[in-house]
Each structure stands twice: as structure tokens, then as C-alpha cells.
């Protein structure tokens, strides 16, 4: 990768102009000159004259003239000049070049818009001033100069004469004080290079062991914005290229100077495509964790590096989780007014029902805190949809376990924000209100992170938790995106104008029904809350292969589906049913796991009939295998 790609020729010429004196002081510059000669950057006659010079002062002057000539005669080759100068063998031999390279790349060198012009008539002005002076003063100056010269000669003669009592001592060399360079930042202080002018359009980024340059404008447009090793990548593609695909969160995998892109985006230094993203939170673990192949839906596993990031975020935000023994509620961290419990309450109003999330609740009109199957609503909107009264009251008409919502407020389980509150829940901006239209957690793995939001329903997904996997190119330019659940629901009527039998559904080609199969797998992933059937059980389950000869798991089914290894729907159904058959066979003495397998099996059969519009009762599982 060209490390100087982000600098213009004008900036490189200015850097050479300001660095000529330092470079001319390099000791034994023969290797340096050979490098310039090999790249045809200096004339042959100039090289031969300079290489024969033995005097240190003359050699420095000659090297300065060479660099001056390069600036004046080779401005079009300035990038070639610096690339050949910053080669490893030269950097090892000349400390001056190392200092110059570091100063250029870490941003400590200041590029001035305009340098002072050269003063060429300074000597002429001095002569005019001397000519205007009186003649007597000139004579005095001349005599003074003669006396000073005579004193210098006598002093040098005395130094050269050895003393009578000792032998002649060799002349002592003066110690030349070399220039010292130091970083403009104090020890421990981070350099915010994303604010420097030279990184106005591009930023150096790293993911794993891969380095690249990020184009700010292309990132904002949702295009391929990172170039590495001559190839352009999307952020998620660069994440995969760097070996961090399992994280499923490029904003935390890709860094600039040990700072994640998520922090740069939140600080306003970068602009990401216009789709919803949230902070990462610790996810649930699979019971049988394993590394899945490319293309499969990974579980909620995160590596140790991301856990450290999450812990650091929690420390920075001052949040801490608290357990809440509330029916239907889960504990987590809140989003406003300090630390609050994230509880979920089942609420009803008339004929409609929903789930009220405490961490989203602000007041009757602020904070879309009630989720229904169709959307998120404020309490006032929810009571308007459900109540038939002319003047409904959301505190009285919304019921929770047969009691009005005012009981939860009086018992301080719910807190109403003040009218002067400036949190995002109470904000009146369109963006903050739009951010409340979708879930804060992935609908499949129930963890937070970098989420994409469906424009037709309140669901949110990780890009690789959704089936089919979602690329960044599908989300740019403010395009409308619908999840598999919404696409299937909108196309159900015209895809199946009439019902079919179970056998007819099994004989269908899989290529014509990928959407239905992806929907069924998403339903199973969603229902398998503990990720028991997601990964390969042969890895961590003892003696599994001695009992089960044909292991099968959901991740493997996803792989085969994406690799087009199924020809008909029958092959797909057979593998899914193998999972439940193996579960029942291996867990004969474990009623808990047998019950889990039966529950998922019933769900699959029920959704299969509904999705394919089956008119007859589902036959026995043995007939489908």
C-alpha cells in the first residue's frame, strides 16, 4: 500500500523544501546518492562530482544543491523521490530519514498554505547602507577588522605551538550538537489524527493484520470505501479480509490509531450510511460453541477483544446491570436518567396488546416504549389505537396485569421525565424519533451491536444474522429495505393463490422457494433462545458420535442452503427433521432437551404448513425423511 497516497505533490514538494538542510547533514550519503541515481532522479555528471568530494563541508553543500535541483527540475517525480528515499535499507542507515518519515506520517509536520518568499537583494541593500556611511567610519571599521584578524591569527598560532613541558597534544574535535526531535504530544496523550488537515479526505485504518486507507466521502455514500493491497472493500468486506468476520460489527473491528470507527462516528468525525446502528452489548453464549464456516449464521459469540470494548464502554457510561424479578422482564442497562432497570411489562388497551419497555419510557407523548407486532408506539398513541372512548387517559386505560399504568408510576417502577428533559427519548428531532421506530436488539440473537432496521416492521438484525445475509451495498443511498418476514408476508397471497398438498410442497424445486426456507430457518433461530441446535454438537458433547451417526445442526443447514446443495424442498426438510430426530435419540433420559426438540419441531411443522399453504394435515415425521 502506498503510504503517501493521501498527500498531494504540492505538500510533498513543500516538505522537501523544508527538509533539505537536515538531509544535507547526513553522514556518508553515498548509499543515498546511489539510490537517487538508480531511479534516474539526478544527472550522472552531478552524481560523479559529488561522490568524489572528501571534504565534509563541501559534501554537505553539494548534497544541498542536489536536493535543490530535484525540487526545481523534478517536481513531477516528487512522489517517486520520497518513495525511493523511504526504503527500508535507507531508513536503517540514516536516522534523519526515519525522523522525517515519522514526522510526515504522524502529522507533526505543519503544511503552510504559503511560505515566505526568498530574499534575493539582501546583499545589495547592505552595500547601499555602507556606501551612505561616512568615510571615517569606514576606515575605523577596516582598522577594527584588521586588528580582530591579527588577534585571531596570534591566538591560533599560540594554540598550534606545543608547551615546553609536555608533548604536543592532538587537536581536540568540537562536539557537534545534533538536532533533537520530539513528538508534539505528551507521554500517554493520543494523537487525534482524524482532525489533521492531511487526513481530511482519507484515514489510515487497520483490521486484524491488514492495513488500508478509508475514503471519508465513499463511506458516507455507502460505497466501497477502504483500499488495501490495491483492492477496494466495503467496511464489512474489509472486516472479513482482516479475519474479524465473526465479530459481525465492522465499526468495532476496524480501528484508526486504536480508536474504533464507532467512536469516530459518534464524535462526528466520520459519517456512516444512513441506516440505524447501535452500541455493542454483551451477547448470550451458545451451549455448544464452535467456529462455523463462512456464510453460516453465527451465534452470539464475541471474542475477548470485543468483550473488553464492551466493558470499557460500560465503565465510560457509568452503567451497571441490575436484576429485576418482574414477570416477563429482562435485566440490562438503561438509556437515560442514570441507571434504570430494563424491564418489560405486558400491557393491553381494549383489543390490542403489546410489551412496554421500561428503558424506553419517558412520558405519555415522549419515548416510543410500547412494542406491538406492527410498530413501536408512545403510550398516548397506543391508547388512541386501542380505546374507543372519546377522551382516553393513557394512565388509566392502559392495563398491566389488570391494574392501570398509574399503579406502576406511583410505585416508582416507571418514572416520568420532566418537561425540560433533553435526552434522546424526549427529543423532538426527526432523527431521534426515527431511531425509536425499531428494536434495540437483534431479532434473531437478541444482542445489540451494529444493526440494520426494517423499514416496514419494528425488527432489527445483524447483517449476518439475517437470511439472506445483507451487504452494505444494499443499504446505501437511503434505499428502502425489508426483512425476510415482511417480504414473505407481502408476497404470500400472490405466491400461493391456491393451497397445495404436503407432497406437492416437498417436490418443489428449492431454487423457487429460497425465501420460504430462509424464513423457516429464521423462525427456528429465533425460537432456539439458548442456541442449542445452532452449532455442531460433536465438538463439545461427549460420546455424541458414538450414538448419532449423521449429525446435523442449523448452521450446517444454512451452509448447504447458501451453497445450493439442496435440489428440492424435500432435501431441506429432511435435514431439519434430522436435527430433531437426533435430539430425541441422544437425549432419551433428558426430558428437558427432549422437550426443547419437540417444541422446535412443532414450530417448524406449523410454520411449514402456513408458509406453503398446506391444505392437509402434516404426516408423520418419519415419512418426511
C-alpha positions in Angstrom: 0.0 0.0 0.0 1.3 3.5 -0.9 1.7 5.3 2.5 2.0 8.6 0.7 -1.2 8.3 -1.3 -3.1 10.7 0.9 -0.5 13.6 0.3 -0.5 15.8 -2.8 2.5 16.6 -4.9 2.4 20.2 -3.6 2.6 19.0 0.0 5.5 16.7 -0.8 7.4 19.5 -2.5 6.9 21.7 0.5 8.1 19.0 2.8 11.3 18.6 0.7 11.9 22.3 0.6 11.7 22.5 4.5 13.8 19.3 4.9 16.8 20.0 2.6 19.1 21.3 5.3 18.5 18.3 7.5 19.0 15.8 4.7 22.2 17.5 3.6 23.8 16.9 7.0 23.5 13.1 6.6 26.8 11.3 7.3 28.3 9.3 4.4 25.4 9.9 1.9 26.9 7.6 -0.8 24.1 5.0 -0.4 21.5 7.8 -0.5 23.0 9.2 -3.7 23.2 5.7 -5.3 19.5 5.3 -4.6 18.7 8.6 -6.4 21.0 7.6 -9.3 19.3 4.2 -9.7 15.9 5.8 -10.1 17.3 8.5 -12.6 16.4 11.3 -10.2 19.8 13.1 -10.5 22.0 13.7 -13.6 25.1 11.4 -14.0 27.6 14.3 -14.0 26.2 15.8 -10.8 26.4 12.4 -9.2 30.1 11.8 -10.2 31.2 15.3 -9.0 29.5 14.9 -5.6 30.7 11.3 -5.0 34.4 12.4 -5.3 34.2 15.2 -2.7 36.1 14.3 0.5 35.5 17.5 2.5 32.6 17.3 4.8 31.5 20.9 4.4 31.7 20.7 0.6 29.8 17.5 0.6 27.0 19.0 2.6 26.8 21.9 0.3 26.9 19.7 -2.8 24.1 17.4 -1.4 22.0 20.5 -0.6 22.4 21.7 -4.3 21.3 18.2 -5.4 18.1 18.3 -3.3 17.5 21.9 -4.6 17.9 20.7 -8.1 15.5 17.8 -7.6 12.9 20.2 -6.3 13.3 22.6 -9.2 13.8 20.1 -12.1 11.9 17.0 -10.9 8.6 18.3 -9.4 6.6 15.7 -11.3 8.6 12.9 -9.8 8.4 14.1 -6.2 6.3 11.1 -5.1 8.8 8.7 -6.7 11.6 10.6 -4.9 10.1 10.1 -1.4 9.1 6.5 -2.1 12.6 5.6 -3.0 14.1 7.6 -0.1 11.8 5.9 2.4 13.0 2.4 1.6 13.9 0.1 4.5 17.6 -0.1 3.8 17.9 3.7 3.8 15.8 4.1 6.9 18.0 1.7 8.7 21.2 3.5 7.7 20.1 7.2 8.1 18.3 8.2 11.3 17.5 11.5 9.7 15.2 9.8 7.1 13.5 7.9 9.9 12.7 11.1 11.7 11.5 12.8 8.5 9.2 9.8 7.7 7.7 9.7 11.1 7.1 13.4 11.1 5.4 13.2 7.8 3.1 10.3 8.6 2.2 11.1 12.2 1.1 14.6 11.2 3.6 16.5 13.4 4.8 18.4 10.3 2.8 21.5 9.6 1.9 22.3 6.0 1.7 26.0 5.5 -0.5 27.4 2.8 2.1 29.9 1.8 5.8 30.1 2.7 7.8 33.4 2.8 9.3 34.4 -0.5 13.1 34.3 -1.0 15.0 37.5 -0.2 17.5 37.9 -3.1 18.5 41.6 -2.8 19.7 41.5 0.8 23.4 41.9 -0.2 22.6 44.9 -2.5 20.8 46.7 0.3 23.7 46.1 2.7 26.1 47.7 0.2 23.9 50.8 -0.2 23.8 51.3 3.6 27.6 51.0 3.8 28.1 53.5 0.9 25.9 56.1 2.6 28.0 55.8 5.8 30.8 58.4 6.5 34.3 57.7 5.2 35.8 58.0 8.7 33.6 55.3 10.0 34.6 53.0 7.1 38.3 53.4 8.0 37.6 52.7 11.6 35.7 49.5 10.6 38.6 48.5 8.4 41.2 49.0 11.1 39.0 47.2 13.6 38.6 44.3 11.2 42.4 44.2 10.7 43.0 44.2 14.5 40.5 41.4 15.0 42.1 39.3 12.2 45.6 39.8 13.8 44.3 38.7 17.2 42.7 35.6 15.7 46.0 34.7 13.9 48.1 35.1 17.0 45.6 33.1 19.1 45.6 30.3 16.6 49.5 30.4 16.5 49.7 30.0 20.2 47.3 27.1 20.1 49.4 25.3 17.5 52.6 25.7 19.5 53.1 22.8 21.9 54.1 23.6 25.5 57.7 23.0 26.6 56.9 20.8 29.5 54.6 18.3 27.6 54.5 16.6 24.3 52.3 18.0 21.6 48.7 17.1 22.1 46.4 16.3 19.2 43.8 18.9 18.3 40.6 18.4 20.1 37.5 17.9 17.9 34.5 20.0 18.7 31.4 18.1 19.6 28.7 18.9 17.1 25.3 19.2 18.8 22.8 17.2 16.7 19.3 18.3 16.3 16.9 16.5 18.6 13.3 15.8 17.6 10.4 15.1 19.9 6.8 14.3 19.4 4.3 17.2 19.8 2.3 15.0 22.1 2.9 14.3 25.7 3.6 10.9 27.0 0.3 8.9 27.1 -1.5 11.5 25.1 -3.3 10.2 22.0 -2.9 11.9 18.6 -6.3 12.6 17.1 -5.1 12.3 13.5 -8.6 12.4 12.1 -8.7 16.1 12.8 -5.5 16.9 10.9 -5.8 18.6 7.5 -3.8 15.9 5.7 -6.4 13.3 6.7 -9.3 15.4 5.6 -10.3 13.0 2.8 -8.7 9.7 3.9 -7.8 7.9 7.1 -5.4 5.1 7.8 -7.3 2.1 9.3 -6.4 -1.4 10.4 -8.4 -4.6 11.0 -6.5 -7.6 12.3 -3.2 -7.7 10.5 -4.5 -5.8 7.4 -3.9 -2.1 6.8 -5.8 0.2 4.5 -6.9 3.8 3.7 -10.5 4.8 4.3 -12.1 7.3 2.0 -14.5 9.5 4.0 -16.8 10.5 1.2 -17.3 7.0 -0.1 -18.1 5.8 3.4 -20.8 8.4 3.7 -22.3 7.3 0.4 -22.3 3.6 1.4 -19.9 2.6 -1.3 -16.7 0.6 -1.3 -14.5 3.0 0.7 -11.4 1.1 2.0 -8.5 0.4 -0.3 -6.0 -2.3 0.8 -3.4 -4.1 -1.4 -4.8 -2.5 -4.5 -8.4 -3.7 -3.8 -11.5 -1.7 -2.7 -13.7 -3.1 0.1 -16.9 -2.3 1.9 -16.4 -1.9 5.7 -17.8 -5.4 6.3 -15.7 -6.8 3.4 -12.6 -5.3 4.9 -13.6 -6.8 8.3 -13.7 -10.2 6.6 -10.4 -9.5 4.8 -8.8 -8.8 8.2 -10.0 -12.1 9.7 -12.6 -10.5 12.0 -15.8 -11.6 10.3 -17.1 -13.5 13.4 -17.5 -10.2 15.2 -20.3 -9.1 12.9 -19.6 -5.5 13.7 -17.2 -3.6 11.5 -17.4 -0.4 13.5 -15.7 -2.1 16.4 -13.4 -4.3 14.3 -11.9 -1.5 12.2 -9.7 1.0 14.0 -7.8 4.2 13.4 -4.9 4.6 15.9 -6.5 2.3 18.4 -9.8 4.1 18.2 -12.8 2.3 16.8 -14.8 3.8 13.9 -17.9 3.7 16.1 -16.3 6.3 18.4 -15.3 8.5 15.4 -18.9 8.3 14.0 -20.4 9.2 17.4 -18.0 12.1 17.7 -19.0 13.4 14.3 -15.6 12.8 12.7 -17.0 10.2 10.2 -20.3 9.9 8.5 -21.7 6.4 8.1 -24.5 5.3 5.7 -28.0 6.4 6.7 -29.2 3.2 8.4 -29.5 2.5 12.1 -26.5 1.5 14.2 -26.3 1.0 18.0 -23.6 0.2 20.5 -22.5 -3.3 21.1 -23.6 -5.1 24.2 -22.6 -8.5 25.6 -24.5 -11.3 23.9 -25.7 -14.6 25.2 -23.5 -17.7 24.7 -24.3 -20.8 22.9 -24.3 -24.0 24.9 -22.2 -25.8 22.3 -19.9 -23.0 20.9 -18.0 -23.7 17.7 -16.5 -21.8 14.8 -18.9 -22.0 11.9 -18.0 -21.9 8.2 -18.2 -18.8 6.1 -21.8 -18.0 5.1 -23.4 -19.6 8.1 -25.3 -17.6 10.8 -23.0 -17.4 13.8 -24.3 -17.5 17.3 -24.0 -14.7 19.7 -20.3 -15.4 20.4 -17.9 -12.4 20.6 -14.2 -12.7 21.1 -12.2 -11.4 24.1 -11.3 -8.2 22.4 -14.9 -7.1 21.9 -15.8 -8.1 25.5 -13.0 -5.7 26.6 -14.5 -2.9 24.4 -18.0 -3.6 25.9 -16.6 -3.4 29.5 -14.8 -0.2 28.7 -18.0 1.3 27.2 -19.9 0.4 30.4 -17.3 1.9 32.6 -17.3 5.1 30.5 -21.0 5.4 30.5 -21.2 4.6 34.2 -23.8 1.9 33.6 -24.3 -1.3 35.6 -26.9 -4.1 35.1 -29.4 -4.8 37.8 -31.7 -7.8 38.1 -35.4 -7.3 38.1 -37.8 -10.0 39.3 -40.7 -8.8 37.2 -42.9 -11.1 35.2 -41.8 -11.1 31.6 -39.0 -8.7 32.3 -35.3 -8.9 31.5 -32.5 -7.0 33.2 -30.0 -4.8 31.4 -28.8 -1.2 31.3 -30.9 1.8 30.8 -30.6 4.7 28.4 -31.5 7.8 30.3 -31.6 9.4 33.7 -28.7 7.3 35.1 -29.1 3.6 35.8 -32.5 2.1 35.3 -33.8 -1.4 35.1 -34.7 -2.7 31.7 -38.0 -4.4 32.5 -40.7 -5.5 30.1 -44.4 -5.3 31.1 -47.3 -6.9 29.2 -49.9 -4.2 28.6 -53.3 -4.1 27.0 -55.7 -1.4 25.9 -59.1 -2.6 24.6 -58.5 -5.2 21.9 -54.8 -4.5 21.3 -51.8 -5.7 23.4 -48.1 -5.0 23.5 -44.9 -5.0 25.6 -43.9 -1.9 27.5 -40.1 -1.5 27.8 -39.1 0.5 30.8 -35.8 1.7 29.4 -37.7 3.4 26.5 -40.4 5.0 28.7 -40.3 8.8 29.1 -43.9 10.1 29.3 -47.2 9.7 27.6 -46.1 11.6 24.5 -42.3 11.0 24.6 -40.5 7.7 24.2 -41.9 5.0 21.9 -41.9 2.4 24.7 -44.7 0.0 23.7 -44.0 -2.5 21.0 -46.7 -4.3 19.1 -46.4 -6.7 16.2 -46.6 -3.8 13.8 -44.6 -0.9 15.3 -43.4 1.0 18.4 -45.8 3.5 20.0 -45.9 6.1 22.7 -48.5 5.4 25.5 -50.8 8.1 24.1 -50.6 6.6 20.6 -51.2 3.1 22.0 -54.3 4.1 23.9 -55.6 6.0 20.9 -55.4 2.9 18.8 -57.0 0.6 21.4 -59.6 2.7 23.2 -63.0 3.5 21.8 -63.5 6.4 24.3 -63.6 10.0 23.1 -61.2 11.3 25.7 -59.0 8.3 26.8 -56.4 8.6 29.5 -53.3 6.6 29.0 -52.5 6.2 32.7 -55.9 4.7 33.4 -56.8 2.9 30.2 -53.5 1.0 29.7 -53.7 -2.1 31.8 -50.8 -4.2 33.2 -51.9 -7.4 34.9 -55.4 -6.0 35.4 -54.1 -2.8 37.0 -53.8 0.7 35.4 -50.5 2.0 34.4 -50.7 4.7 37.1 -50.0 2.0 39.7 -46.6 1.4 38.2 -45.9 5.1 38.2 -47.0 5.5 41.8 -44.9 2.5 42.9 -41.9 4.2 41.0 -41.5 1.2 38.7 -41.9 3.8 35.9 -40.5 7.3 36.0 -41.9 10.2 34.0 -39.3 12.5 32.6 -39.6 16.3 33.3 -40.7 18.7 30.6 -37.2 20.2 30.4 -35.5 16.8 29.8 -33.1 16.8 26.9 -32.5 13.1 26.5 -33.0 11.4 23.1 -36.3 9.9 24.3 -37.7 13.3 24.9 -36.1 14.9 21.8 -38.4 16.3 19.2 -35.9 16.0 16.3 -36.9 13.8 13.4 -33.7 11.7 13.6 -34.1 10.9 17.4 -37.8 9.9 16.9 -36.9 7.8 13.8 -34.3 5.9 15.9 -37.1 4.7 18.1 -39.0 3.1 15.3 -37.1 -0.2 15.5 -35.8 -2.7 18.2 -32.6 -2.0 20.0 -31.7 -5.7 19.9 -31.2 -8.2 17.0 -34.5 -10.0 16.4 -32.6 -13.3 16.0 -29.8 -13.4 18.5 -31.3 -10.9 21.0 -28.0 -9.0 21.3 -27.1 -5.4 20.5 -24.4 -4.2 18.1 -24.3 -2.9 14.5 -28.0 -3.3 13.5 -29.9 -2.8 10.3 -33.6 -1.9 10.6 -36.5 -3.0 8.5 -38.5 -0.1 7.0 -41.8 -2.0 7.2 -41.7 -3.5 10.7 -40.0 -2.8 14.1 -37.5 -5.6 13.7 -33.7 -5.1 13.7 -31.0 -7.5 12.6 -27.2 -8.0 12.5 -26.3 -8.2 8.8 -25.1 -11.8 9.1 -27.9 -12.9 11.4 -30.5 -12.1 8.7 -31.1 -14.6 5.9 -30.1 -13.8 3.3 -27.0 -12.0 4.7 -27.2 -8.3 4.0 -24.3 -6.4 2.3 -23.6 -2.8 2.8 -24.2 -2.1 -0.9 -27.9 -3.0 -0.4 -28.3 -0.3 2.3 -26.8 2.8 0.6 -28.5 5.8 -0.9 -31.4 5.7 1.6 -32.9 2.6 -0.1 -35.9 1.0 1.5 -35.0 -2.4 2.9 -37.5 -5.1 4.0 -36.6 -8.1 6.1 -37.5 -11.7 5.1 -40.5 -11.7 7.4 -42.1 -8.7 5.7 -41.2 -9.8 2.2 -42.8 -13.2 2.7 -45.9 -11.6 4.3 -46.4 -9.1 1.5 -45.9 -11.8 -1.2 -47.9 -14.7 0.4 -51.1 -14.1 -1.5 -49.7 -13.9 -5.0 -47.1 -16.6 -4.4 -49.7 -19.2 -3.3 -53.0 -18.3 -4.9 -54.3 -21.8 -4.1 -53.4 -24.4 -1.5 -51.2 -27.4 -2.2 -50.7 -30.8 -0.6 -47.8 -31.6 1.6 -46.3 -33.9 -1.1 -46.6 -31.2 -3.7 -44.7 -28.9 -1.5 -41.9 -31.4 -0.9 -41.4 -31.9 -4.7 -40.9 -28.2 -5.4 -37.5 -27.0 -6.5 -35.6 -25.3 -3.7 -34.5 -22.5 -6.1 -38.1 -21.4 -6.4 -38.7 -21.4 -2.6 -35.5 -20.0 -1.1 -37.5 -17.3 0.6 -39.7 -19.8 2.5 -36.8 -21.9 3.6 -34.9 -18.8 4.9 -38.0 -17.7 6.8 -38.3 -21.1 8.4 -34.7 -21.1 9.5 -35.1 -17.6 11.0 -38.1 -18.8 13.0 -36.0 -21.7 14.4 -33.1 -19.5 15.2 -35.4 -17.1 17.0 -37.1 -19.9 19.0 -33.8 -21.5 20.0 -33.0 -18.9 22.7 -30.1 -20.9 24.1 -28.5 -21.7 20.7 -28.7 -25.4 21.5 -29.3 -26.5 17.9 -27.2 -23.8 16.2 -23.7 -25.3 16.3 -22.1 -28.7 15.8 -22.7 -30.8 18.9 -19.9 -33.2 18.1 -17.3 -30.8 19.3 -18.3 -30.4 23.0 -20.8 -33.1 23.6 -19.2 -36.2 24.9 -19.8 -39.5 23.1 -22.2 -37.8 20.7 -20.7 -39.5 17.6 -20.9 -42.9 19.2 -24.7 -42.6 19.4 -25.5 -40.3 16.4 -24.0 -41.4 13.1 -25.4 -38.5 11.0 -25.0 -35.3 13.0 -27.0 -32.2 11.8 -27.4 -28.7 13.1 -29.0 -25.4 12.0 -25.7 -23.8 11.0 -25.0 -26.7 8.6 -28.4 -26.5 7.1 -27.8 -22.8 6.4 -24.4 -23.6 4.8 -26.0 -26.2 2.5 -28.8 -23.8 1.6 -26.5 -21.0 0.7 -24.1 -23.3 -1.2 -27.1 -24.6 -3.3 -26.6 -28.2 -2.2 -30.4 -28.8 -1.9 -32.3 -29.7 -5.0 -35.8 -29.9 -3.7 -37.7 -28.8 -0.6 -37.8 -32.5 0.5 -34.0 -32.5 1.0 -34.2 -29.3 3.1 -37.0 -30.7 5.3 -35.1 -34.0 5.8 -32.1 -32.3 7.2 -34.1 -30.1 9.5 -36.1 -33.2 10.8 -32.7 -35.0 11.3 -31.9 -32.4 13.9 -35.0 -33.2 16.0 -34.7 -36.9 15.5 -31.1 -36.9 16.7 -32.1 -34.8 19.7 -34.7 -37.3 20.7 -32.4 -40.3 20.2 -29.5 -38.9 22.1 -31.5 -37.3 25.0 -33.8 -40.2 25.8 -33.0 -39.8 29.5 -33.0 -36.0 29.4 -36.6 -34.8 29.4 -35.6 -31.1 29.3 -33.8 -31.3 26.0 -36.3 -33.7 24.5 -39.0 -31.1 25.3 -36.9 -28.4 23.6 -36.6 -30.5 20.5 -40.3 -31.3 20.3 -41.2 -27.7 20.8 -39.0 -26.6 17.9 -40.3 -29.5 15.8 -43.9 -28.5 16.3 -43.0 -24.9 15.5 -41.3 -26.0 12.2 -44.3 -28.1 11.2 -46.8 -25.4 12.0 -44.9 -22.7 10.1 -44.2 -25.0 7.2 -47.9 -25.6 6.7 -48.7 -21.9 7.0 -45.8 -20.8 4.7 -46.5 -23.3 1.9 -50.3 -23.1 2.3 -50.7 -26.8 3.0 -54.3 -27.9 3.0 -53.8 -31.4 4.5 -52.5 -32.4 8.0 -48.8 -32.8 8.2 -47.9 -36.5 8.0 -45.6 -38.3 10.5 -42.1 -37.1 10.7 -40.8 -40.5 9.6 -42.5 -40.1 6.2 -40.6 -36.9 5.5 -37.2 -38.4 5.9 
